[in-house]
Amino acid sequence: MIPSIKTAVLFSVALAASLSSAQGDAALVGTWSTKSRKVITGPGFYDPVNDKFIEPDLAGISYSFTSDGYYESAYYRAISNPTTPHCPSAIMQWQHGTYTLPGNGSLVLTPIGVDGRQLTSSPCSSDTGVYVRYEQAELMKSYEVVTDGFHNVKRLNLFKFDGSPMQPMYLVATPPQMLPTQTLNPTSAASPTGKRRVKRTDGGDGDHEQEPLQPLKQNAFTTRLANKDSFNPDHWWWAGVGLTALGTVMYMMPTSV
Ligand SMILES: *[C@@H]1O[C@H](CO)[C@@H](O)[C@H](O)[C@H]1NC(C)=O
């Protein structure tokens, strides 16, 4: 029987995880992006010099991995709110750090806590985006790199801590497109220069101010959200996702040494 040409024939080219070393897996190396390919890690997504996000044209997710154990991730997603369907909130997240392969098929991502960033903007409930430091370790229960036989392009399937699949990502760059892998810690240079504007391109109504990053204090995440939008269910939904994601989610406060 000849398989339909439309059938994506998937060859698993790499599932093996190194048993002993913290070195990377050659199959992971590169920059991966979801279907739209508009979200790509690196300087086109996060500008560490000016400490600000560059908003992509479309939502998506991107991960990059090096051969020597570094990773970078970029998320840009709309969050629809049933009460204001015409006016979705948007969230951008950026992290980088190291990854390890503990040898059981899992992929463990450990971010550099001081460097992660998150911007949440709710165009209808506020003119100002909420810009905070962000740190969330991630456990991918398993991963696989396959060749999508139909599109003839390498595809990365990541399975979250609970085994549920993430959106598939496709290889868009080798070597990976990443910011420097060491600690950037741009906060020290992030003297507030006044409010910055972020242009929304998703049909939202115009510009939104991006606040200068404030160092997070204890409970800053919930406190800031509570102060801003106590009753915005989006925020609590995301907070819930964050808190249940790993059991080890940490919105860590930078301790000023
Ligand atoms: C693999 O090992 C890591 C680290 O010990 C652990 O967190 C993870 O849950 C393990 N994965 C599986 C699938 O058991």
The ligand as a Gaussian input file, in Angstrom:
#p B3LYP/6-31G(d) Opt

LIG

0 1
 C       14.182000      12.515000      34.942000
 O       15.060000      12.987000      35.923000
 C       14.781000      14.305000      36.377000
 C       15.893000      14.714000      37.319000
 O       16.097000      13.771000      38.303000
 C       13.421000      14.330000      37.023000
 O       13.114000      15.623000      37.494000
 C       12.386000      13.897000      36.001000
 O       11.120000      13.846000      36.591000
 C       12.746000      12.548000      35.424000
 N       11.860000      12.275000      34.298000
 C       11.140000      11.174000      34.232000
 C       10.357000      11.004000      32.987000
 O       11.089000      10.361000      35.125000

